[in-house]
């Protein structure tokens, strides 16, 4: 997530609000120009791009950090706080991290690690006929996900309040009650300083009974367990495309990306990888690595 910008002290208190407001406006404009350049190359209609541009600017200028509801991309989106919503909207709608092509008339999508449902909304934005199963383990965030599905009258969307694992059981889950919807919630305690709750855990393979056009996997460190179980069950062979957000260098965890890639290669997948070490890659530095896999 983009770091917040603090306002320096000013010797003229009467101009403090103006200075802070001007700084926020300039920063929002810079983000808007940078990300709009990416969106300009997106595979969306001109009207869809214009809608996203307008909503991105509106959201960038929103200063409230309180829970609320906002219209974005034609959806009514309930959210916990503006910084998290802005990050999700930028990554998913502006940068289109989960964009994919398919010729299926009713593509089947698994949204694993759905959070409040922004990716689910994006899939419905680009493919209204998509049939989606959305998985979110955190009880509070799942409530918001469910609310966003119901509020927008989304058809063919099923929500599941559980963690994805390599066995059917219960697992500890860590989330900060003071920051609901935080993007670091995880079954790994090193990803979040929040309190532990116990949540149901299930094998993803049990939810697959047809061809899957896209598996989106962003589950904060449990991705190897799920990919390994899908391969063991054979269900991975019925998945056409997979987008994995691999969490590299989680403290205390050994690197395992090569194991995921070996599984994908052994099951006939090709892939592209995207990662950033900006400004410089450093030993032990955490990275989000995107793996875009597709059947040959």
C-alpha positions in Angstrom: 0.0 0.0 0.0 1.2 3.5 -0.8 2.6 5.2 2.4 0.6 8.0 3.9 1.9 11.5 3.5 2.1 13.5 6.7 1.7 17.3 6.7 4.7 19.2 8.0 4.2 21.9 10.7 3.5 25.4 9.3 4.2 28.7 11.1 0.9 30.0 9.7 -1.9 28.0 11.4 -4.5 29.8 9.4 -3.1 28.2 6.1 -2.6 24.7 7.6 -5.8 23.2 6.1 -5.2 24.8 2.7 -1.6 23.5 2.6 -2.6 20.0 3.6 -5.5 20.0 1.1 -3.3 21.3 -1.7 -0.7 18.6 -0.9 -3.3 15.9 -1.0 -4.8 17.2 -4.2 -1.3 17.2 -5.9 -0.6 13.7 -4.7 -3.9 12.4 -5.9 -3.4 14.1 -9.3 0.0 12.5 -9.6 -1.4 9.0 -8.9 -4.3 9.7 -11.3 -1.9 10.7 -14.1 0.4 7.7 -13.5 -2.3 5.1 -13.2 -4.4 6.6 -16.0 -1.5 6.1 -18.3 -1.7 2.4 -17.5 -5.5 2.4 -17.8 -5.3 4.0 -21.2 -3.7 0.8 -22.5 -6.3 -1.4 -20.9 -8.5 -3.7 -22.8 -11.7 -2.0 -21.9 -14.1 0.2 -23.8 -13.7 4.0 -23.8 -16.8 4.4 -21.7 -15.6 1.9 -19.1 -12.2 3.6 -18.9 -13.8 7.0 -18.4 -16.0 5.6 -15.6 -13.0 4.2 -13.8 -11.0 7.4 -14.3 -13.7 9.5 -12.8 -14.3 7.1 -9.8 -10.5 6.8 -9.2 -10.2 10.6 -8.9 -13.2 10.8 -6.7 -11.9 8.1 -4.4 -8.4 9.6 -4.3 -9.8 12.9 -3.0 -11.9 11.3 -0.3 -10.4 12.1 3.0 -12.6 10.2 5.4 -11.2 7.1 7.1 -14.6 6.0 8.5 -16.6 3.1 7.4 -18.9 4.1 4.5 -20.5 3.3 1.1 -19.5 4.8 -2.2 -20.5 4.3 -5.9 -17.6 2.9 -7.9 -17.7 1.5 -11.4 -21.5 1.3 -11.2 -21.5 -0.7 -8.0 -22.4 0.4 -4.5 -19.4 -0.5 -2.5 -19.5 -0.8 1.3 -16.0 -0.4 2.9 -14.2 -0.2 6.2 -11.8 2.7 5.4 -10.8 4.9 2.4 -7.0 4.0 2.2 -7.7 0.3 1.9 -10.5 0.9 -0.6 -8.3 3.2 -2.7 -5.6 0.6 -2.8 -8.0 -2.2 -3.8 -9.6 0.0 -6.5 -6.3 1.0 -7.9 -4.9 -2.5 -8.1 -8.0 -4.2 -9.3 -9.9 -1.7 -11.5 -7.2 0.8 -12.6 -4.2 -1.5 -12.9 -6.4 -4.5 -13.7 -4.3 -7.0 -11.9 -6.9 -9.7 -12.4 -7.9 -9.0 -15.9 -8.1 -12.2 -18.1 -9.4 -13.2 -21.5 -11.8 -16.1 -22.0 -14.2 -17.3 -24.7 -16.5 -19.0 -22.3 -20.0 -17.5 -22.4 -20.4 -18.0 -18.7 -16.9 -18.2 -17.3 -16.4 -19.9 -13.9 -14.2 -17.9 -11.5 -12.9 -18.8 -8.0 -12.1 -15.6 -6.0 -9.9 -16.9 -3.2 -9.1 -14.2 -0.7 -11.9 -12.0 -1.7 -11.7 -9.4 1.2 -14.7 -7.0 0.8 -15.3 -8.3 -2.8 -13.5 -5.8 -5.1 -12.2 -8.5 -7.4 -15.6 -10.2 -7.4 -17.1 -6.9 -8.5 -14.3 -6.5 -11.2 -15.1 -9.9 -12.6 -18.7 -8.9 -12.9 -17.7 -5.6 -14.4 -15.8 -7.2 -17.3 -17.8 -10.4 -17.5 -21.4 -9.9 -16.2 -22.3 -13.5 -16.9 -19.5 -14.9 -14.8 -20.3 -17.5 -12.2 -18.2 -16.8 -9.1 -17.4 -18.5 -5.8 -15.8 -16.0 -3.4 -13.9 -17.1 -0.3 -13.0 -14.9 2.7 -12.0 -16.3 6.2 -12.3 -13.2 8.3 -15.8 -13.0 9.8 -16.1 -9.2 9.8 -14.7 -8.8 6.3 -16.9 -11.6 5.1 -19.9 -9.7 6.3 -18.9 -6.8 4.1 -18.3 -9.1 1.2 -21.8 -10.6 1.6 -23.3 -7.1 1.9 -21.7 -6.0 -1.3 -23.0 -9.0 -3.2 -26.5 -8.5 -1.9 -26.6 -4.7 -2.3 -25.6 -4.9 -5.9 -27.9 -7.8 -6.7 -25.1 -9.9 -8.1 -26.4 -13.1 -9.7 -24.4 -16.4 -9.7 -22.1 -15.4 -6.9 -21.7 -17.7 -4.0 -19.8 -16.6 -0.9 -17.9 -18.8 1.6 -16.8 -17.7 5.1 -13.7 -20.0 5.4 -10.0 -20.4 4.9 -8.6 -22.5 2.1 -6.1 -25.1 3.2 -4.8 -28.6 2.3 -7.2 -30.4 4.6 -10.7 -30.0 6.1 -10.1 -28.7 9.6 -10.0 -25.5 11.7 -7.1 -23.2 11.6 -6.0 -20.1 13.6 -6.5 -16.8 11.8 -5.0 -13.5 12.7 -6.7 -10.2 12.2 -6.6 -6.8 13.9 -10.0 -5.8 15.3 -8.9 -2.2 15.3 -8.3 -2.3 11.5 -11.0 -4.5 10.0 -10.5 -5.6 6.5 -6.7 -5.1 6.8 -4.9 -6.6 3.8 -2.4 -8.4 6.0 -5.0 -10.7 7.7 -3.6 -14.3 7.5 -3.3 -17.8 8.9 0.3 -16.8 9.4 0.8 -14.9 12.7 3.8 -13.0 11.2 1.6 -11.3 8.7 -0.7 -9.6 11.3 -0.3 -8.4 14.8 -4.0 -8.9 15.5 -5.9 -11.3 17.7 -6.2 -15.0 16.9 -9.6 -16.5 16.0 -10.3 -20.0 14.9 -11.9 -20.4 11.5 -13.1 -23.3 9.4 -10.7 -24.5 6.7 -11.5 -26.5 3.6 -9.8 -28.0 0.6 -10.5 -25.9 -2.5 -10.7 -29.1 -4.6 -14.1 -29.9 -2.9 -15.6 -26.8 -4.5 -14.5 -27.7 -8.0 -16.9 -29.9 -10.0 -16.6 -28.3 -13.5 -14.0 -26.5 -15.6 -12.6 -23.4 -14.0 -11.8 -20.5 -16.3 -9.9 -18.5 -13.6 -8.5 -19.3 -10.2 -7.5 -16.1 -8.4 -5.5 -16.9 -5.4 -4.5 -14.2 -2.8 -4.4 -16.0 0.5 -1.5 -14.4 2.4 1.0 -17.3 2.6 -1.2 -20.4 2.2 -0.9 -20.5 -1.6 1.6 -23.5 -1.7 -0.7 -25.6 0.5 -3.7 -24.9 -1.8 -1.8 -25.5 -5.1 -0.2 -28.7 -3.8 -3.6 -30.0 -2.7 -5.2 -29.1 -6.1 -2.4 -31.1 -7.8 -2.7 -34.0 -5.5 -6.5 -34.2 -6.1 -6.1 -33.8 -9.9 -8.5 -30.8 -9.9 -5.8 -28.5 -11.1 -6.0 -30.1 -14.5 -9.5 -28.6 -15.0 -8.3 -25.0 -14.4 -7.6 -23.0 -17.5 -5.9 -19.9 -15.9 -4.5 -19.2 -12.5 -3.4 -15.8 -11.0 -1.4 -16.3 -7.8 -0.2 -13.5 -5.6 2.8 -15.3 -4.0 4.0 -13.7 -0.8 7.7 -13.9 -1.0 9.9 -13.7 2.2 7.3 -13.8 4.9 9.3 -13.6 8.1 10.3 -17.1 9.3 9.1 -18.9 6.2 11.4 -20.5 3.6 11.1 -19.5 0.0 8.7 -21.8 -1.9 8.0 -20.2 -5.2 10.0 -22.7 -7.1 7.8 -25.5 -5.6 4.7 -23.7 -6.9 6.3 -23.3 -10.4 7.4 -26.9 -10.5 3.8 -28.0 -9.8 2.5 -25.7 -12.5 5.1 -26.9 -15.0 4.4 -30.6 -14.3 0.7 -30.1 -14.9 1.2 -28.4 -18.3 1.0 -24.7 -17.4 3.0 -21.9 -18.9 3.3 -18.7 -16.9 4.5 -15.1 -16.7 5.9 -13.5 -13.5 5.6 -9.9 -12.3 7.4 -8.5 -9.3 8.9 -5.3 -8.1 11.9 -4.6 -5.8 11.6 -0.8 -6.2 13.8 1.0 -5.5 16.3 -1.8 -5.0 15.8 -5.5 -4.2 17.3 -6.4 -0.9 17.9 -9.6 1.0 15.0 -10.7 3.2 12.8 -7.9 1.8 9.1 -8.9 1.4 7.7 -8.9 -2.1 4.4 -9.6 -3.7 5.0 -11.7 -6.7 2.3 -12.2 -9.3 2.3 -15.5 -11.2 0.0 -15.6 -14.2 -0.4 -19.2 -15.3 -2.3 -20.6 -18.2 -2.7 -24.0 -19.8 -0.7 -24.6 -22.9 
